[in-house]
Amino acid sequence: MGIPICKIHKFATCGETLAKVISQVCSKRFLLMHFVKKIRPIIGLPAMFISFMALFLLMKPTNVQSKQANETGGTANTTTYLPMVQNRFDASLGLPIFGVQMYGPTSNTSKYYDALQGSNATWVRVEISWASAEPTLTAPPSYQWDAIDAGLAAARPDFGGYNIVATVNRAPAWAATYDTGPINPNNLENFAEFMGALVERYDGDGIDDAPGSPVVLYWEMYNEPDSNSIVDATFSPPVGWGNHGEQYAFMLEEIYPVVKAANPQAQVVFGGIAYDFLKSDGGKFVESFLTDVLDAGGDLYFDVMNFHSYPAFYTRWTDNQGPGLLEKANVIRSVLASYGLDKPIIITEAGWHDNNASGPSIPGSPQIQSRYVVQLFTQSMAADLDLMIWWMLYDVGGGYPYNTGLVTNDDPPVEKLAYQVYQTAVAELSTAHFVKTLPTSQTGNSLMEVHQFNDNVHNRTLYVAWLNRVDTTATASLRLPVSSATVKNSITGNVIVRSDGNDGVMDGFTTFTVGANPLFIEVEK
């Protein structure tokens, strides 16, 4: 959905790093992104004009004096030269949606740091623990920041300046019966005080900042809070807020003004709800949690809606055997709309595995995992989501049965096919703007998905096409009203050129063979 201004560090070599001003520029990008998305249809300005307006407002002089920091706090003066912005830059797209999940340190001390850098992701989701920062209640508070600083290090300019979604989770034992469940009412003030200190530490204003002055704007309040609040021997922990939507709303009300006081640009993100595997279906998640929060007035105290999407539950959302993410997003947006809300929506967990841990009902293979990389990010863009986090960057291991990583957890990690396809998806889609999903009347097949994009940067129209279900061996023909196109198989990397007449008929249409492997069909303007 845009050009990664926050990732200009990729141009730095020989120890050059970005100045702190880049973090400050990035901190304005969230507001710019939504301003452009709202204002462009109203005033009818062309994308390039808006782009120049954005650059005028955001860009700083290109010769910047900065300090290059290391993780231990040492600094050295450097001069960083920011690259020229390409002449087809299109700010109306906002930031690219591509993200990955990590746990623990995210700096160059992590064995996965090179994989993060090479992925070309723009976003990193990291879980941080209130319990680790404040294990003991004291007056005044005495926070232990080391683990959080390590987890959010990727936000530092010298470690990439990534856009972080920080999932605030796990209350101390003195503040909650269950660390991932409701906070004791008399400890909500303590939590708000912690949130104020946390957001201040990561606002990059030079006051009480973390080492390297990183900027973190997205603060996700718990993970899958719609999880059942009642201990159930059928399911393993965590116990969530699911039966206590009103208490979750009260928590948001307590922390929201404190977060905004610490950094007005900070975004309070609704904890990513599962909204699948519901109690009514024998699962552990509470379907009414979202509406319970909204009924309690919680809509006033979060900026960004958030959910998770896994294709294993596609039958709840779609009958075309696709991943179901697009349809699920539309349902959640309709719930918000029924309350008069039009909030940005993101996904902080989506993904698939490359091992066959559950048999044919939930099939896994390197090819299937890689197909879902393209499908899920494409559907996220079609759903007008602002970001999607692939869970995970690396295999979890430790007994977790599904290998959902883009790389292995070996030392050093080994890149999977899905990692290479992720890189391809970033390259193909980061400069593209969603136009429409082709109807069945145009595709000729109810199991075929074709999503059309416009790419002003590369002066092309792009179609992303595949045939559902993800493990199908069938193929079908797609006819598009184009004279010729370059076709790239997202999984194999094979590239061919197709033209009108290849099917034996010159009729103004070009025919393509579509199967399970998503195709990038590029048409020059």
CORKABEL-V270294 format. One record per backbone hydrogen bond with DSSP energy under -1.0 kcal/mol. CO is the residue of the C=O (numbers start at 1). NH is the residue of the N-H. If there is no record, write none. Layout:
# CORKABEL-V270294
co=(CO	CO)
nh=(NH	NH)
This chain:
# CORKABEL-V270294
co=(3	4	5	7	8	9	13	19	20	21	22	23	25	26	28	29	30	31	32	33	34	35	36	39	40	46	47	48	49	50	51	52	53	54	55	62	64	66	68	70	74	76	78	80	86	90	91	97	98	98	99	100	101	107	110	112	113	114	115	122	123	124	125	126	128	129	130	133	145	146	147	148	150	152	153	154	156	156	157	163	164	165	166	167	168	169	170	172	175	178	179	184	185	187	188	189	190	191	192	193	194	195	196	197	198	200	201	202	210	217	218	219	220	220	224	225	226	227	228	232	241	244	245	246	247	248	249	250	251	252	255	256	257	258	259	263	267	268	268	269	272	273	277	277	278	278	279	284	285	286	288	289	290	291	292	293	294	297	298	304	305	306	310	311	313	314	314	324	325	326	327	328	329	330	331	332	333	334	336	336	337	344	345	346	347	349	350	355	359	365	366	367	368	369	370	371	372	373	374	375	376	377	378	379	380	381	387	388	389	390	393	397	402	403	406	407	414	416	417	418	419	420	421	422	423	424	425	426	429	430	433	436	439	439	440	445	447	449	450	451	452	452	453	454	455	459	460	461	462	463	464	465	466	469	476	478	480	480	483	485	486	487	488	489	494	496	498	499	501	510	512	514	515	518	519	520	521	522	523)
nh=(5	7	8	10	11	12	16	22	24	25	26	27	28	29	32	33	34	35	36	37	38	39	40	43	44	50	51	52	53	54	55	56	57	58	59	82	80	78	76	73	70	68	66	64	89	93	94	388	122	123	390	125	393	110	113	116	117	118	119	163	100	165	102	167	169	133	134	144	149	150	151	152	106	155	156	162	159	161	160	124	218	126	220	128	222	130	131	175	184	181	171	187	188	191	192	193	194	195	196	197	198	199	200	201	202	203	210	216	213	267	166	269	168	222	227	241	286	242	240	235	244	248	249	250	251	252	253	254	255	256	259	260	261	262	263	266	219	303	304	221	224	308	284	285	281	283	282	228	279	289	292	293	294	295	296	298	297	300	301	270	346	273	313	314	316	317	318	328	329	330	331	332	333	334	335	336	337	338	339	341	340	305	386	307	389	309	391	357	362	369	370	371	372	373	374	375	376	377	378	379	380	381	382	383	385	384	347	99	350	101	407	400	404	354	416	395	408	420	421	422	423	424	425	426	427	428	429	430	432	2	454	452	442	443	444	448	468	466	438	464	435	436	462	433	460	525	455	523	453	521	451	519	449	472	514	512	482	510	500	498	522	496	520	493	489	487	485	502	504	480	478	476	467	490	465	488	463	486	461)
